Every structure is written in structure tokens, then in C-alpha cells.
Amino acid sequence: MNTKDVIQSQYRAVLAMLQETVIRCPEPIWNRPEDINPFWQVAYHALFFTHLYLQPNGRDFVPWAKAREGYHKMERVSDSYQKEDIQEYLEICLEQVEEQVPALDLDAPSGFYWLKFNKLELQFYNIRHIQQHTGELCERLGVTSKIDINWVGQCHSDPT
């Protein structure tokens, strides 16, 4: 297996875990008013940056068609995304993994002036960011609803 295959496998794995948190999140937890950052917003934030950092650079980033200005920030907003919306965006991010990762020049600069490392490190950074928020959502589900999310160690496109 080459490095790009490993990167894709880890993106697929972490996005599979995030997807399970979204699917299994009970409706009362999805947008609880007492949460500083509602469940849906944490998931959206993780997906927004996944999508962004899979692009060659910030100039090439085309936001999701349903993106709302400022919703990627961890700030209170008036309207929430529904589960179906987040699942749709997650599928777009998975498609981006399949399209963008094979084309990466892993030795090239990140493409984002605020991230002073190369594309290889950007992939680790991005996957770690997704996992941080996925872990947060797993913990929230465990504490509030006794729901355990399965760990996904790797996820190859070829099931063999």
C-alpha cells in the first residue's frame, strides 16, 4: 500500500465514525439549546474544514451548495442543518477524498498560508481535526444517551 492509499483509508475511517455519530444521534441531542456548540454544528464544522483542506489551496475551494455564511465557525447561529444535510455533505467530503488525495504532491506546501507545513502533514492535520470533533461527539452520545460508536481502524476502497 502506498502513502496516498493509507491517507485515503484513514479519511474513510474517520468519516465513517463521524457518519455513525450523525446517524445515531437522537433528535433531542441534535440541537440542544444548552450545548455551547450544538451537535450538528460540531459535525458541520469538521466537514467544512475537511472539504477546505482537501483542496489544493484556499483559492480553489468551492463551498458546498448548501453552505451558510459563518456556520463553520463555532458561534451560535439561528438555524440548524438537518441530519440529511450533514450526511449529504459528508458524502461530498468522501468524494473529495477519492478525487483530491490521488492528485496530491505530498511534498508541496500546504496551500494555506496559515498552515506552514507540506501537503503530507496537512493530511495528518486534517484527519486529526476530524477525529478530535468525532471524539467529542462520541463522548456526547455516550454521556447523554449511552450510545457507543464503533472504532474504525482503516477503511480501504477495495473490500478484499
C-alpha positions, 0 to 999 in steps of 0.5 A, a space after each residue: 500500500 502506498 502513502 496516498 492509499 493509507 491517507 485515503 483509508 484513514 479519511 474513510 475511517 474517520 468519516 465513517 465514525 463521524 457518519 455513525 455519530 450523525 446517524 445515531 444521534 437522537 433528535 433531542 441531542 441534535 440541537 440542544 439549546 444548552 450545548 455551547 456548540 450544538 451537535 450538528 454544528 460540531 459535525 458541520 464544522 469538521 466537514 467544512 474544514 475537511 472539504 477546505 483542506 482537501 483542496 489544493 489551496 484556499 483559492 480553489 475551494 468551492 463551498 458546498 451548495 448548501 453552505 451558510 455564511 459563518 456556520 463553520 465557525 463555532 458561534 451560535 447561529 439561528 438555524 440548524 442543518 438537518 441530519 440529511 444535510 450533514 450526511 449529504 455533505 459528508 458524502 461530498 467530503 468522501 468524494 473529495 477524498 477519492 478525487 483530491 488525495 490521488 492528485 496530491 504532491 505530498 511534498 508541496 506546501 500546504 496551500 494555506 498560508 496559515 498552515 506552514 507545513 507540506 501537503 503530507 502533514 496537512 493530511 495528518 492535520 486534517 484527519 486529526 481535526 476530524 477525529 478530535 470533533 468525532 471524539 467529542 461527539 462520541 463522548 456526547 452520545 455516550 454521556 447523554 444517551 449511552 450510545 457507543 460508536 464503533 472504532 474504525 481502524 482503516 477503511 480501504 476502497 477495495 473490500 478484499 
